[in-house]
Amino acid sequence: MTTHTRTLGTTGPQTSALGLGCMGMSAMYGEVDRAESIATIHAALEAGVTLLDTGDFYGMGHNEMLIGEALRTAPPARREQALISVKFGALRDPGGNWNGHDGRPAAVKNFAAYSLQRLGVDHIDVYRIARLDPDVPIEETVGAIAELIEKGYVRHVGLSEVGPETIRRAAATAPISDLQIEYAIITRDIEREILPTTRELGIGITAYGVLARGLISGHFTRERQLGANDFRAHSPRFQGDNLRHNLDLVEALRQIAERKGVSVAQIAIAWVLSRGEDIVPLVGARTRERLTESLGALDVTLEAADLAAIEQAVPANAAAGTRYPAAQMAHLGTEQ
């Protein structure tokens, strides 16, 4: 299997070509298997994956503790290669409801203290607020992370789901390693303004949602029943006519994948990899089987004819439905 590294921006760390997004191991996508989750993290590290992405609000701390356990039980060499990216700031209540975001400097440092304890590490490699706090200037939030860097608790400043103006203001405050944002064959909004801005400033992209939460994995069907605790049960792209339209796009991708002898998921991940060396796709594999499939994308070479066929099958803006429900779209802060 081909392995190589990419840089999260000109000031960020070297990471593997693919990162592992661990959110689904704790929340948002239905029932989980703790033992299989830890085994999947171990398998990812063994395969050369270095970047592990989490959020302190994923399962209200559960995901960080899960990663901490996986790191404690991994071979020392694998544990030392791991780079941990943490999102913070989302406010929740005991019922799991969402109550905005807190980017105040005191809160940033408080969140970091708890994350370090749950993860069982002495520093966080990339630290970022999950969504912009509309009541706190980004300069203050980024400045607080910069202070944590000075004290050795954090290595790099990241951003998440913000647009060009905020990116520029943040970069004028401290060096920014990367922007974490959704990017996939059917989610290409960043190509208009955000990607040109990050490339101008030397900021990398950590792309999440590369399989659109399983929608373009090739494994999702119209008949699948989603539980109330599964985010997709409330996502516009997974509803009614939207779902039927989007799965028709997947079938068009399947024809291209079959001609190359690979899976739909591998085509989708390889497409994101093809967009530039400054982009690191996060794969949300929750099992070793899905991880193995995702890693297979590293061996897929998309020729010009393949890329043209993908563009024809799934042109920009072809997806039906927004990527989040309306209330969440209104608070993304991506200035689009």
N, C-alpha and C positions, 0 to 999 in steps of 0.2 A: 504494500500500500504506500502510495506517495505521501511523504510528510514534508512540510515546510512551515516556516514561520512568517508572521506578518507583524508590522509595527502599528500600534495604536497611536497614530500621529507621530510627528517629528519629536515629541517630547515624551511619548508614552512607552510602555514596556513592549518587548518582543513577546508575542503570543503565538499559539498554534493557529493554523489556518482556519480551524473551526473551534468555537467555544461551546461549552455545555451550559444551557440555560436550565436552572434547577427548579424554577417556580412550580412546575407541574408535579413535582415530587411532594409538594406540601399543600397545594391549594389550587382552586380555579378550574380543574379539569376532572373532577370526580374522585372516586376512591383511589387510594395509593397503597403501595406495598413497600414498607420501610426497608426490609431486607433487600428487595430487588433494587430500590433506589440507591442504596449504599453500594451494592454490587455494580450498578451502572456507573456510578462515579469512579469507583476503582477501575473498571474496565476502560473508562475514558482516559484516566491518567496513564494506565498501562499502554494505551494506544498512542500516547504522545500529546493528548489534549492538555493544554495548560490552563486555559481560562475557564473559571467557574463563576457563573453569574447568579446573584441572588438579590433579595431585598429584605430589609429587616421586618417588613410587614407581610411577607409571604407566610401565611399560616401563623401570623403574630409571633414571629421568632422561631417557629418550628423549622423553617428551611435552613436558617443559619445553624441551628443546633444539629440538624441532619448533616450538613456539610462538615461541621466540626467533628462529628463522630466518624464520618468517612475519612477525614484527614488523619485523625488519631489512629485509625486502624489500617491505614495505607502504609506500604513500605516507605521508609524514610526518604529514599531518593525520589519517589513519586510525590510524596507530600511536599518536599522542598521545591518541586517544579511548579506547583500549583500557584496560579495568580487569581486572587479573589476580587471580584467586582461587586460592590454593594450599592444598592439604591436605598435611600432613606427619605423620610419626610412625610409619608402618607399617614394620616391619622385615622384610626379605627376605634370602634367601641367593642365591648364584649360580645355583641351580637354579630360582629363581622361587618357592620356598616361602615361606610366611608365618610369622613368628616373633613375633607380638605387636606392641605399640605402645610407644613411648618418649616420655613427656611431660615428662621432666626438664628443668629450665630450661637446663642446659648443652647438652642435646641439641637443644632448640628453636632455640637460637641457631646451633648447628652446622648443622642442617638449612637454616635460612634463608640462611646464607652460601653454601651450595652452590646453592640455588635461584636466588639473585640472579645468580650466575655463569652458570648454565645458561640462564636466561631472558634474560640480557644487559640487565637493567634495574637502576635504582638503588633501587627500592623495590617492594614487593608491596602491592597494594591491600587485599586481605583475606586474612588468614593464619589457619589453623585446624588443630587436630589432627584427623586423620581419624576416629579412634575414641578413646574414653576410655581412658587408661592406668589400670588398676585399682590400680597401686602408687604413683601420684602424684596428690595432691589437685589438682582442677581449678584451684584458686586459684593453685597454683605454675605450672602451664602457662600460664594466662592472664596471670599476672603477668609471665612472661618475654616474652610477646608485647607486653605493655604497655611493657616496657623497650625493645623493638625499635622501638616507635612513638615513644618519646621520642627515640631516636637517628636517626629518619628512615628506617629500613629497611622499616617496615611502616606502613600508614595505618589499618587497621581490624582489630579482633578478630572472628573468626567462630567458630562452633561447628559440629559435625557429628555427627549421629546420637546425640544425648544427650536425656535426658528432663527433666521439669519441675524436679526437685530440682537437677540439675546446672546447668541453665539459670539458675536463681535464684542459685546459688552463684557462677557465673561472672559474672553481671551485677552482683553485689555487689562484685566485684573490679575490674572495668573495664567501660566501655561496650561492649556487644556489638552488632555491626551486623546479623548475620543467623545463622540456623541453617540449615545445609544438611541436607536430609533427604528421603527418598523420599516422593513424593506423586503419586497418579494416580487415575483413576477406579476402578481395582481395588486401590489401596493407600491406604487412608484412615485408618489407625491414628492419625495425628497429630490428628485432629479431636476425639478424646476429651479429652485433657489437654494435649498439647504446644502445639497452635495457640492455645487460650485463654491459656496461659502467655506465649507470645511476644507475643501482642497486648496483654496486660496490661502487659508490660514495654517495649513499643515496639520489639521485635526483628523484623526481616523474616524471610521464609522464602525460601531458594533451593531450589526443588523439583527434585530429579533423578528419573530414572526415570519421567518423565511418560508415556512410551510403554511402560513396563514392559519395558525392554530390547528393544523391537521387538515384543513380544507383542501389543500392541494398536495396532500401527501400521497394520494392514490389509494388510501385506505378508508376514507370516509364515504358513507353511502347515504342515500336519501332515507333509507329505512332506519337508520341508527337513532335510538332513543337516548336523549341526554337528560341526566338528572338535574334537579333544581340547583345543585351546588356546582354545576358545570357552567363556566362563563359562556360557553357557546350556546347554551339554551336561551340566552338573552341577546346574543350578538346578531345584528341585522344581516350579516352575510350568511347566516345559517338558518334563515327563516323562509318558509314558503317558496314563492317564485324566485326569490334571490338565490336560495340554495340550489334550486333546479338549474338556474342559469349558470351559477358558478361551477357546479359539477359537470355541466356540459363543457366548460372550459378545461376542466381536468381531463376529460376524455380526449379532447384535442391534444393535450400534452401527452397523454398516454400513448397515442399513436407515434409521436416523435420518440418517446422513451423506448418503445418496443422496437423501433427501427434500429436504435443504438444498442439494444440488448441490456438496458438498465431500467431502474424503476422510476416512477413519476417523481418520487421524493428526491431521488438522486439528480434528476434533471433540474428540479426546482432549486436545490442547493447549489449545484454546479453553476446555474445561471447567476446566482448572487456572487459566487466566487469569481465569475468572469467579469464582473463589473469593475474590478480594480483591486490592486494589491493593498489599498488602504481600507478595504472592507473585510471585516471578520464576521461571518455568519454565526449566530448562536443557534444551536439545534436543541430542541426541547425534548430530547429522548428521555422517556421514563423507564425504559427497559433496555437490557443489553441487546435484544434483537433489533429494536429500532435504532439503537446507537450504531450497531454494525452496518445497518443499511445506510445511515447518514454518512458514516465515515467513507463508505464506498463512493460517495460523490467526489472525493479527492482524486479518484482515478478516472473521472469522466472528463474528457476534453471536448469542449463544444467548438466545432469549427464554424466558420462564417455562415455556411449553409444551415447549420443547426440553429444558430442564433436568429437567422432570418425566418426560419420556420416557426420558432417560438414566438417571435414578434408578430407573425401573421396569425398564429393560433390564438394568442392572448395579447393583443395590443394594449398599450397603456390605457388606463381607465376602463378596462373591459369588465371589471368585477361589478357585481350588483350589490348594493348595500355598503354602508360605511363600516369601518373596522371596529368601531365602538358604538354603543348606544348614544343617542343624541346628547344626553346630559354629560357623558364623559367626553365626547368630541368637543363640547363647548369649553372644556377646561384643559385641553391638551397644551395650549400655549405655544403651538407651532407657528403662529402668525401666518397661516396659509388660508 
